[in-house]
Amino acid sequence: MNVAANKKGGHPRDPQLTNRRSEQILAAASSIFAAVGYRQTDVQVIADSLEVGKGTIYRYFSSKEKLFLASVDRGMRQLQERIREATEAVEDPLDQIAAGIRAYLEFFDQHGEMIELLIQERAEFKDRKKPTYFEYKESNIERWRGLYDKLVEQGRLRAVPVDRMLDVISDTLYGAVFTDVFAGRQKSFEVQAEDIVDIVFRGILKESERGERHLGDDA
């Protein structure tokens, strides 16, 4: 007889049920944290929104801090999944870059609460070595670095340091979603994506002007 399995006289925990409940909790927590703020949020409010006891929340997440950080982590994981889904079936590397830019902007357009959570994480947890957003950025950079390296080797991109290109595009996207929050959205994410891709791929100078300018290590 398996004493451990029957210690509480119940059935073994269903992993799928556990995952579903965890996802429900994080979805509710993300919405409430974003709307109310980390400090002002009472875990009881999250529990009430799910019609469960407060203890249920703490069985999955032992503190409000862990619940909040797990909510941010979930959002960044969803962002990376959205970008991966949007690009994995695209064959041409340049089209992959364009698809990734569009997917990034679309995600934050549909999940504005994540911008609020990223802002709160920075404000409330300054002692963290690296915010969650940048942890995920670094963990996924190698795939993009390899893609850009390939394009440079093929002569389709300028022979400038790949990390320089990645940083500029990443900073542009990151700034764009925060500008939408602080200054108000001026255009749809579709148009915003088209504008960014157009300027990134084609630049702002005509060919005649490019030849007369010193643009660093332009090839």
WOVEN-V482709 format. One record per residue. N is the residue number from 0. PHI is phi as a letter, one per 30 degrees, with the letter a starting at -180 (NA if undefined). PSI is psi in radians with two decimals (999 if undefined). D_LAST is the distance of its C-alpha to the last C-alpha in Angstrom with 1 decimal. Layout:
# WOVEN-V482709
N/PHI/PSI/D_LAST
N/PHI/PSI/D_LAST
This chain:
# WOVEN-V482709
0/NA/2.33/72.7
1/d/1.71/69.3
2/d/-0.70/70.4
3/d/-0.71/66.9
4/d/-0.44/66.2
5/c/0.23/69.6
6/e/-0.68/69.9
7/c/0.14/69.6
8/i/0.26/71.4
9/c/-2.99/68.4
10/c/2.70/65.9
11/e/2.52/62.6
12/d/2.36/59.9
13/d/1.99/57.9
14/e/-0.66/54.1
15/d/-0.71/53.2
16/d/-0.72/55.6
17/d/-0.79/54.3
18/d/-0.69/50.7
19/d/-0.75/51.8
20/d/-0.73/53.8
21/d/-0.74/51.0
22/d/-0.71/48.6
23/d/-0.74/51.3
24/d/-0.80/51.7
25/d/-0.64/48.0
26/d/-0.79/47.6
27/d/-0.75/50.6
28/d/-0.74/49.5
29/e/-0.80/46.0
30/d/-0.77/47.6
31/d/-0.74/50.2
32/e/-0.75/48.0
33/d/-0.68/45.6
34/d/-0.65/48.5
35/c/-0.57/50.7
36/j/2.62/48.6
37/e/-0.90/48.7
38/d/-0.60/51.5
39/d/-0.19/53.6
40/d/2.21/53.5
41/c/2.30/56.6
42/e/-0.49/56.2
43/d/-0.62/59.5
44/d/-0.71/57.9
45/d/-0.76/55.4
46/d/-0.75/58.3
47/d/-0.66/60.4
48/d/-0.43/57.6
49/c/-0.07/57.7
50/h/0.79/61.5
51/b/2.93/61.6
52/d/2.72/63.0
53/e/-0.60/60.9
54/d/-0.50/61.6
55/d/-0.73/59.7
56/d/-0.78/56.5
57/d/-0.30/57.1
58/d/-0.48/57.7
59/c/-0.63/54.1
60/b/2.01/52.6
61/d/-0.19/54.6
62/a/2.86/53.6
63/d/-0.64/52.1
64/d/-0.81/49.1
65/d/-0.61/48.4
66/d/-0.76/48.9
67/d/-0.87/46.4
68/d/-0.58/43.7
69/d/-0.57/44.4
70/d/-0.72/43.9
71/d/-0.78/40.5
72/e/-0.75/39.6
73/e/-0.76/40.9
74/d/-0.74/38.7
75/d/-0.57/35.5
76/d/-0.72/36.5
77/d/-0.66/37.1
78/d/-0.84/33.7
79/d/-0.65/32.0
80/d/-0.71/34.3
81/d/-0.77/33.6
82/d/-0.73/29.9
83/d/-0.77/30.5
84/d/-0.65/33.0
85/d/-0.37/30.7
86/c/-0.37/27.8
87/d/-0.47/29.5
88/c/0.01/30.6
89/c/2.20/27.3
90/d/-0.87/25.6
91/d/2.24/22.1
92/e/-0.67/19.8
93/d/-0.66/18.4
94/d/-0.55/22.1
95/d/-0.74/22.9
96/d/-0.81/20.8
97/d/-0.74/22.4
98/d/-0.66/25.8
99/d/-0.72/25.4
100/d/-0.80/24.7
101/d/-0.76/27.7
102/d/-0.68/29.9
103/e/-0.90/29.2
104/d/-0.63/30.2
105/d/-0.71/33.1
106/e/-0.87/34.5
107/d/-0.45/34.8
108/d/-0.67/36.2
109/d/-0.32/38.9
110/b/1.10/39.4
111/d/-0.40/39.4
112/d/-0.43/41.7
113/d/-0.55/38.9
114/d/-0.77/37.3
115/d/-0.72/40.7
116/d/-0.67/41.0
117/d/-0.67/37.7
118/d/-0.79/38.8
119/d/-0.68/42.2
120/e/-0.77/40.8
121/d/-0.67/38.9
122/d/-0.66/42.0
123/c/-0.38/44.6
124/b/1.00/43.0
125/d/-0.34/41.1
126/d/-0.13/42.1
127/d/2.39/40.0
128/d/-0.67/37.2
129/b/2.21/34.8
130/e/2.69/35.4
131/e/-0.70/35.7
132/e/-0.80/32.7
133/d/-0.44/30.3
134/d/-0.78/32.2
135/d/-0.64/31.4
136/e/-0.82/27.8
137/d/-0.60/27.3
138/d/-0.30/29.5
139/c/0.07/27.4
140/d/-0.52/23.8
141/d/-0.66/23.5
142/e/-0.80/23.7
143/d/-0.62/20.8
144/d/-0.74/18.7
145/d/-0.68/19.4
146/d/-0.77/18.6
147/d/-0.69/15.1
148/e/-0.76/14.5
149/d/-0.72/15.6
150/d/-0.63/13.4
151/d/-0.78/10.2
152/d/-0.61/12.0
153/d/-0.10/12.9
154/i/0.29/9.5
155/c/-0.31/11.0
156/b/2.68/9.1
157/d/2.62/5.6
158/d/1.14/5.4
159/c/2.80/7.5
160/e/2.28/11.1
161/d/-0.71/13.2
162/d/-0.52/16.1
163/d/-0.78/14.4
164/d/-0.78/13.9
165/d/-0.73/17.4
166/d/-0.75/18.9
167/d/-0.81/17.8
168/d/-0.76/19.1
169/d/-0.78/22.1
170/d/-0.62/23.1
171/d/-0.78/22.8
172/d/-0.78/25.2
173/e/-0.78/27.5
174/d/-0.62/27.8
175/d/-0.76/28.5
176/d/-0.56/31.5
177/d/-0.60/33.0
178/d/-0.67/32.6
179/e/-0.61/34.5
180/d/-0.84/37.3
181/d/-0.58/37.6
182/c/-0.15/37.0
183/i/2.39/38.3
184/d/2.18/36.4
185/c/-0.33/35.4
186/a/2.85/34.1
187/d/2.78/34.4
188/d/-0.51/32.1
189/d/-0.82/31.2
190/d/-0.70/30.1
191/d/-0.76/28.4
192/d/-0.76/26.4
193/d/-0.72/25.4
194/d/-0.78/24.3
195/d/-0.79/22.1
196/d/-0.73/20.5
197/d/-0.83/20.0
198/d/-0.69/18.3
199/d/-0.78/16.2
200/d/-0.66/15.1
201/c/-0.28/14.9
202/i/-2.98/14.6
203/c/-0.17/17.0
204/c/2.50/15.4
205/d/2.80/15.9
206/e/-0.69/13.4
207/d/-0.63/15.3
208/d/-0.66/15.0
209/e/-0.66/11.3
210/d/-0.37/11.0
211/c/-0.08/13.6
212/c/2.59/12.5
213/c/1.85/11.0
214/c/0.85/9.3
215/i/-2.26/9.1
216/c/0.75/6.3
217/d/2.48/3.8
218/c/999/0.0
